Amino acid sequence: QVRVVESGGGLVQVGGALRLSCAYSGHAYVMSAMGWFRQAPGKEYEFVASIDWSLSVTKYADDVKGRFTISRRGTENTLYLEMTKLNPEDTAVYYCNTDPPRQSWGQGTQVTVSS
């Protein structure tokens, strides 16, 4: 059974920081690139960042480069997203999934940046 549980979201002021976590289980995730995606109200899912299974290649959306850092602890099946210098445009529900996304979406974690 494949499953993800995202956590760590919250309300933060402009310029603040948050650390998101994603606990995943299931073989479908272990040998796959994993990514963070987000969905703002009324918008489609948007790619944020990804890391490959060997932990050597990371990718970022242009608008988060230099502010967000993705990491992965393979021994614990956990994915992280360190977010700094947050701005209102980062407000969304954040999800983890394989990259590209092939599994069902979890419940996500809400990030709200207030100005």
Backbone as CSV, one residue per row, in Angstrom:
resi,resn,N_x,N_y,N_z,CA_x,CA_y,CA_z,C_x,C_y,C_z
1,GLN,0.848,-1.186,0.000,0.000,0.000,0.000,0.885,1.237,0.000
2,VAL,0.591,2.160,-0.913,1.353,3.389,-0.975,0.607,4.476,-0.228
3,ARG,1.382,5.320,0.456,0.747,6.339,1.289,1.728,7.453,1.561
4,VAL,1.208,8.689,1.611,2.017,9.828,2.018,1.255,10.614,3.066
5,VAL,2.013,11.224,3.983,1.433,12.102,4.991,2.300,13.348,5.068
6,GLU,1.729,14.468,4.648,2.444,15.742,4.681,2.148,16.478,5.985
7,SER,3.124,17.227,6.467,2.938,18.001,7.689,3.897,19.185,7.703
8,GLY,3.685,20.082,8.658,4.604,21.193,8.849,4.109,22.542,8.356
9,GLY,2.968,22.565,7.708,2.449,23.840,7.226,1.962,24.713,8.366
10,GLY,1.563,25.932,8.017,1.054,26.850,9.026,0.921,28.243,8.481
11,LEU,0.654,29.172,9.397,0.521,30.586,9.057,1.819,31.292,9.413
12,VAL,2.362,32.029,8.476,3.637,32.704,8.694,3.588,34.070,8.029
13,GLN,4.347,35.001,8.552,4.385,36.326,7.964,5.362,36.376,6.792
14,VAL,5.212,37.382,5.975,6.125,37.586,4.848,7.564,37.597,5.355
15,GLY,8.425,36.872,4.646,9.820,36.770,5.033,10.122,35.653,5.993
16,GLY,9.091,34.969,6.454,9.270,33.898,7.407,9.711,32.598,6.762
17,ALA,9.773,31.553,7.585,10.263,30.255,7.120,9.413,29.134,7.700
18,LEU,9.360,28.042,6.974,8.697,26.824,7.427,9.469,25.623,6.922
19,ARG,9.304,24.510,7.608,9.881,23.255,7.151,8.763,22.231,7.021
20,LEU,8.572,21.761,5.807,7.553,20.752,5.547,8.178,19.357,5.565
21,SER,7.386,18.397,5.996,7.821,17.003,6.004,6.798,16.146,5.280
22,CYS,7.298,15.072,4.689,6.418,14.110,4.015,6.916,12.718,4.373
23,ALA,6.093,11.983,5.080,6.413,10.588,5.378,5.728,9.726,4.340
24,TYR,6.504,8.909,3.650,5.922,8.095,2.594,6.216,6.622,2.832
25,SER,5.322,5.799,2.378,5.503,4.355,2.509,5.013,3.692,1.237
26,GLY,5.640,2.602,0.895,5.266,1.909,-0.324,6.411,1.885,-1.320
27,HIS,6.566,0.772,-1.975,7.682,0.589,-2.901,7.664,1.598,-4.038
28,ALA,6.487,2.083,-4.381,6.378,3.015,-5.498,7.183,4.283,-5.268
29,TYR,7.419,4.620,-4.019,8.138,5.858,-3.716,9.630,5.636,-3.535
30,VAL,10.000,4.494,-3.033,11.374,4.290,-2.572,12.391,4.476,-3.689
31,MET,12.140,3.973,-4.852,13.111,4.054,-5.944,12.733,5.119,-6.973
32,SER,11.896,6.065,-6.568,11.446,7.101,-7.487,11.976,8.465,-7.074
33,ALA,12.101,9.342,-8.059,12.309,10.747,-7.717,11.064,11.221,-6.961
34,MET,11.277,12.038,-5.942,10.166,12.554,-5.143,10.129,14.067,-5.267
35,GLY,8.936,14.596,-5.226,8.819,16.030,-5.397,7.776,16.657,-4.494
36,TRP,7.882,17.958,-4.381,6.864,18.767,-3.726,6.103,19.530,-4.802
37,PHE,4.809,19.584,-4.614,3.919,20.295,-5.513,2.998,21.150,-4.665
38,ARG,2.381,22.140,-5.260,1.459,22.965,-4.494,0.263,23.340,-5.353
39,GLN,-0.826,23.636,-4.669,-2.046,24.036,-5.361,-2.650,25.219,-4.617
40,ALA,-2.676,26.347,-5.287,-3.315,27.538,-4.739,-4.804,27.487,-5.089
41,PRO,-5.638,28.212,-4.344,-7.079,28.188,-4.605,-7.404,28.528,-6.053
42,GLY,-8.178,27.678,-6.699,-8.594,27.916,-8.064,-7.541,27.646,-9.118
43,LYS,-6.411,27.073,-8.722,-5.334,26.837,-9.675,-4.999,25.354,-9.760
44,GLU,-4.227,25.008,-10.796,-3.795,23.634,-10.975,-2.625,23.318,-10.030
45,TYR,-2.321,22.030,-9.930,-1.123,21.621,-9.203,0.103,22.214,-9.908
46,GLU,1.059,22.653,-9.096,2.245,23.310,-9.626,3.486,22.636,-9.046
47,PHE,4.459,22.349,-9.901,5.711,21.768,-9.448,6.489,22.790,-8.616
48,VAL,7.077,22.328,-7.511,7.880,23.192,-6.654,9.336,22.747,-6.664
49,ALA,9.587,21.479,-6.353,10.960,20.976,-6.272,10.938,19.464,-6.301
50,SER,12.067,18.869,-6.706,12.163,17.421,-6.689,13.588,16.995,-6.401
51,ILE,13.720,15.750,-5.990,15.029,15.157,-5.714,14.985,13.719,-6.184
52,ASP,16.045,13.276,-6.825,16.023,11.918,-7.369,16.318,10.900,-6.278
53,TRP,16.152,9.626,-6.584,16.264,8.579,-5.573,17.686,8.413,-5.081
54,SER,18.660,8.813,-5.901,20.057,8.699,-5.471,20.503,9.899,-4.653
55,LEU,19.616,10.883,-4.487,19.870,12.089,-3.680,20.913,12.997,-4.290
56,SER,21.174,12.842,-5.587,22.231,13.635,-6.185,21.734,14.736,-7.109
57,VAL,20.489,14.681,-7.508,19.969,15.660,-8.449,18.732,16.324,-7.861
58,THR,18.761,17.633,-7.765,17.598,18.388,-7.303,17.161,19.356,-8.392
59,LYS,15.887,19.626,-8.420,15.320,20.579,-9.379,14.375,21.507,-8.631
60,TYR,14.281,22.740,-9.106,13.427,23.728,-8.453,12.678,24.544,-9.496
61,ALA,11.479,24.931,-9.138,10.772,25.901,-9.959,11.507,27.235,-9.857
62,ASP,11.439,28.014,-10.913,12.209,29.259,-10.956,11.872,30.188,-9.788
63,ASP,10.612,30.235,-9.393,10.233,31.221,-8.380,10.564,30.795,-6.959
64,VAL,11.119,29.596,-6.783,11.528,29.193,-5.426,13.026,28.970,-5.326
65,LYS,13.730,29.047,-6.449,15.180,28.847,-6.429,15.838,29.843,-5.494
66,GLY,16.751,29.346,-4.671,17.442,30.211,-3.738,16.686,30.438,-2.444
67,ARG,15.408,30.045,-2.403,14.618,30.222,-1.186,14.214,28.888,-0.558
68,PHE,13.974,27.879,-1.381,13.528,26.575,-0.901,14.645,25.549,-1.102
69,THR,14.701,24.577,-0.193,15.664,23.491,-0.303,14.956,22.174,-0.048
70,ILE,15.071,21.260,-0.999,14.472,19.943,-0.850,15.537,18.957,-0.390
71,SER,15.146,18.053,0.484,16.060,17.011,0.932,15.261,15.750,1.213
72,ARG,15.985,14.675,1.364,15.317,13.376,1.496,16.151,12.484,2.408
73,ARG,15.510,11.865,3.348,16.188,10.924,4.235,15.700,9.533,3.871
74,GLY,16.448,8.873,3.011,16.005,7.598,2.472,15.807,6.522,3.517
75,THR,16.661,6.512,4.524,16.562,5.474,5.550,15.284,5.601,6.362
76,GLU,14.688,6.788,6.363,13.462,7.013,7.122,12.266,7.267,6.215
77,ASN,12.461,7.149,4.906,11.375,7.403,3.950,10.687,8.737,4.235
78,THR,11.490,9.769,4.335,10.954,11.092,4.634,11.521,12.117,3.670
79,LEU,10.654,12.993,3.209,11.011,14.069,2.295,10.789,15.383,3.019
80,TYR,11.682,16.346,2.805,11.574,17.637,3.473,11.585,18.777,2.457
81,LEU,11.034,19.889,2.877,11.132,21.117,2.089,11.357,22.269,3.069
82,GLU,12.562,22.811,3.038,12.881,23.984,3.839,12.515,25.213,3.020
83,MET,11.642,26.039,3.571,11.173,27.212,2.835,11.561,28.468,3.602
84,THR,12.226,29.381,2.944,12.625,30.643,3.557,12.143,31.802,2.696
85,LYS,12.219,33.002,3.255,11.820,34.218,2.538,10.455,34.047,1.891
86,LEU,9.520,33.531,2.647,8.197,33.258,2.115,7.468,34.544,1.761
87,ASN,6.686,34.475,0.692,5.887,35.616,0.268,4.451,35.150,0.017
88,PRO,3.510,36.074,-0.109,2.104,35.681,-0.257,1.849,34.751,-1.440
89,GLU,2.655,34.832,-2.490,2.475,33.961,-3.652,2.793,32.500,-3.342
90,ASP,3.426,32.248,-2.204,3.710,30.874,-1.794,2.524,30.222,-1.081
91,THR,1.486,30.994,-0.802,0.305,30.461,-0.133,-0.357,29.399,-1.000
92,ALA,-0.499,28.201,-0.445,-1.060,27.071,-1.182,-1.115,25.860,-0.263
93,VAL,-1.749,24.818,-0.744,-1.637,23.512,-0.091,-0.475,22.785,-0.754
94,TYR,0.432,22.285,0.049,1.628,21.628,-0.450,1.489,20.115,-0.330
95,TYR,1.873,19.423,-1.399,1.758,17.976,-1.472,3.095,17.365,-1.893
96,CYS,3.325,16.140,-1.479,4.455,15.395,-2.014,3.923,14.247,-2.866
97,ASN,4.720,13.851,-3.821,4.349,12.773,-4.733,5.609,12.362,-5.458
98,THR,5.528,11.330,-6.257,6.642,11.018,-7.135,6.771,12.148,-8.156
99,ASP,7.927,12.244,-8.770,8.115,13.221,-9.836,8.513,12.490,-11.103
100,PRO,7.657,12.490,-12.145,6.366,13.161,-12.202,5.340,12.486,-11.296
101,PRO,4.273,13.194,-10.940,3.292,12.635,-10.011,2.518,11.478,-10.626
102,ARG,2.647,10.306,-10.015,1.967,9.121,-10.533,1.044,8.485,-9.510
103,GLN,1.172,8.890,-8.242,0.373,8.286,-7.197,-0.775,9.232,-6.793
104,SER,-1.707,8.712,-6.032,-2.804,9.537,-5.539,-2.255,10.632,-4.623
105,TRP,-2.909,11.772,-4.635,-2.481,12.872,-3.781,-2.897,12.613,-2.334
106,GLY,-2.024,13.011,-1.403,-2.359,12.930,0.010,-3.248,14.084,0.408
107,GLN,-3.337,14.323,1.705,-4.211,15.404,2.188,-3.528,16.767,2.092
108,GLY,-2.222,16.771,1.925,-1.479,18.023,1.809,-1.348,18.741,3.145
109,THR,-0.576,19.831,3.116,-0.418,20.667,4.300,-0.525,22.126,3.866
110,GLN,-1.340,22.890,4.567,-1.631,24.262,4.169,-0.529,25.213,4.607
111,VAL,-0.045,26.005,3.677,0.908,27.078,3.977,0.229,28.396,3.640
112,THR,0.160,29.283,4.611,-0.442,30.597,4.413,0.551,31.667,4.814
113,VAL,0.856,32.557,3.884,1.805,33.641,4.129,1.025,34.941,4.165
114,SER,1.054,35.612,5.298,0.293,36.853,5.448,1.202,38.056,5.243
115,SER,0.637,39.088,4.619,1.419,40.301,4.351,1.158,41.359,5.409
